[in-house]
Amino acid sequence: MLQIRYNAKTDIGNVRKVNQDSYLLNSDIGLFVVCDGMGGHAGGEIASSICCAAMEKYFSSSDLPENSDESKYHLALSTSINQASTEIYEEALRNPDLKGMGTTATSALIRDRRLHCGHVGDSRLYLLRKKFLYLLSNDHSLIFEQIRAGIITEEEAQSHRLRNIITRSVGFLEEEFVDCFSVDLEPDDYILLCSDGLTGKMSNYEICEQILAHDLAAVGHFISIAKERGGEDNITAVLLKVCSPES
């Protein structure tokens, strides 16, 4: 059985008055989540915290067998995120000040030697393996779709006026389509879940360099670098390291 070590940090940044990011670390059920909230007043902060709490509650009460096939894990991740979406949507109906609030949700559920991801929005999940960093999630954003279509380059996207427009979120509707995928894990793999307050300030190459240089302490360096480069957004990073049992 592989072991998971982890570290996490979130920061309000240099400009925002509220940290609308939330994260979840629950090693007992193997669930790790990053949510980046959006909405006026306290809406984003409430939406992201509801999402983390709803997902944790769902898996804490789930009797999903450890050796379930990946389709069952995908269904569970989709269900938990959409239960959160319903809760957020209904809370906004009860409180007009929270109308339109929502959140991203990027999750890693680790069971046995597999990682199962449920993902909505433009927070990201990366895999670092053998000194190569792979972006496993797809941003649900107008800009990412244009990059994939070859309309603009990644460099042009950094300063594009529509770079913060996402095409899917948790809570804006009662239900949302959830991207799900699974990957096998190997000893010495790193998994990074992070909000766009980090990826908007660091390249994939720089993220890889920091992890290789600082191991799990890289999360603190991520925050410092993002703030040194402006820190206009909240910044959150959850970094996991896969270890063999004897390590």
Secondary structure, 3 states (H helix, E strand, C coil): CCEEEEEEEEECCCCCCCCCEEEEEECCCCEEEEEEEECCCCHHHHHHHHHHHHHHHHHHCCCCCCCCCHHHHHHHHHHHHHHHHHHHHHHHHHCHHHCCCEECEEEEEEECCEEEEEEECCCEEEEEECCEEEECCCCCEHHHHHHHCCCCCHHHHCCCCCCCCECCCECCCCCCCCEEEEEECCCCCEEEEECHHHHCCCCHHHHHHHHHHHHHHHHHHHHHHHHHCCCCCCEEEEEEEEECCCC
